[in-house]
């Protein structure tokens, strides 16, 4: 296995340390040519893990290479008795106060990434990670001769892969030196990630990159070290583990980490069951008017269909604040929850909503949208409003009234307006839970504004009133979220989004724009706010 290490100094220049498992002069030449135009790389070092000698700085050799803009100066050897992490720590021990990027050669990025990474860290961001997830693996030829122009985006606090050779890391050398030297190919990046989070530091994750990945090389290098690394990770608390008594090892059934663990004669199997939601005994189902349900004037000419779920019969303070903020822009709010609620929760909602339906229907958010739409039909309000907002509580509203005013103002220029438009969607089914990604631009339904010509059209009525229960969430997304945009497109509806649409973006845009670390957060997805 070969890997690359970069170092950044105060003038934003990199030193590159290439970690080799064999003496590969062809690879060195190709790499140096590949990086010859990358001006932010100042020096290249090589660390050969295949040498069966002890690490010794005296073994360093100097060789100024005149064919590239960077100098080839340093070569290190490493003892075979050392782990992968300890070898890296030895190689960077002279880098005090400098930044280091650890990149396995099996995970070679584009030249664009070298430039992007130098600006990825700040006082609050301790590390940058590049991995396989949410990035596109391409061939060597495609990497060397890119055919498309694309943007590398940053998301935050995304857990890295367990296999360290599937992760590129950029951080201060001191952070690498603080890792357990016992890790030998797994969990070190995850350990670094957990350490940053505990210190209230952000970890940036590069997405939408095009990179080359040598799967066979990575698997061969780390296949024999996983079990030992796992024990170290469990002992240090990086990976949760359960302790069983001798009797429990003979036979036990236990819940652990969201799964059911069956153990018989020391052998364990974990199964994840989908449990039906439970509610307090005094939780109720209701369908009734809010406190201010009677409307004599529709100032904004806008209604809101709000889908929710009252976990444990409660509604979050953020959802209440969200509804209160929407009141300044919506004349009518119909709140529908696919759940039950405590009586005190119902009273809070009645203060903010015009009509409340809290009842189990098992059709998820789109089923709630349907029931709210049916209510507006029943009371003849659809003909009295010009704009319809469809939204749900899968996001936290962290913006202000000026943000909402800007969104609704921009929505007037189009027929269907969302916060984000995703580029790709589920295509052909490959395995039980694995799909081929296909280009399918679609508006995301957690915040969607529709013009009157859309929500009163026969094709839209047929769509929303035809929503039915589907057990598979993937199929719900395909049929309803993606299906909605497909239907709008087939009827030549003008669609747009608040955040810019990127035709080359393979990543779900909510990961990029709906987190609390963006420069101007408005809505934050729950999964990205933890």
DAGI-V978285 format. One record per run of one state. SS is the DSSP state (~ for helix, > for strand, _ for the rest). FROM is the first residue (numbers start at 1). LEN is the number of residues. If there is no record, write none. Layout:
<<SS:FROM:LEN> <SS:FROM:LEN>>
//
This chain:
<<_:1:2> <>:3:6> <_:9:5> <>:14:7> <_:21:4> <~:25:10> <_:35:6> <>:41:8> <_:49:8> <~:57:3> <_:60:3> <>:63:1> <_:64:7> <>:71:7> <_:78:6> <~:84:8> <_:92:7> <>:99:6> <_:105:2> <>:107:3> <_:110:1> <~:111:7> <_:118:4> <>:122:1> <_:123:2> <>:125:6> <_:131:5> <>:136:2> <_:138:2> <~:140:5> <_:145:8> <>:153:4> <_:157:6> <>:163:1> <~:164:3> <_:167:1> <>:168:5> <~:173:5> <_:178:8> <>:186:1> <_:187:1> <~:188:11> <_:199:3> <>:202:6> <_:208:2> <>:210:4> <_:214:1> <~:215:8> <_:223:3> <~:226:11> <_:237:9> <~:246:5> <>:251:6> <_:257:2> <>:259:6> <_:265:2> <>:267:5> <_:272:12> <>:284:1> <_:285:1> <>:286:4> <_:290:12> <>:302:7> <_:309:2> <~:311:3> <_:314:3> <~:317:10> <_:327:5> <>:332:6> <_:338:3> <>:341:1> <_:342:1> <~:343:8> <_:351:4> <>:355:4> <_:359:5> <~:364:15> <_:379:3> <~:382:3> <_:385:2> <>:387:6> <_:393:2> <>:395:3> <_:398:3> <~:401:11> <_:412:4> <>:416:3> <_:419:2> <>:421:11> <_:432:2> <>:434:10> <_:444:3> <>:447:5> <~:452:4> <_:456:2> <~:458:8> <_:466:7> <~:473:18> <_:491:4> <>:495:3> <_:498:11> <~:509:5> <_:514:9> <>:523:3> <~:526:3> <_:529:2>>
//
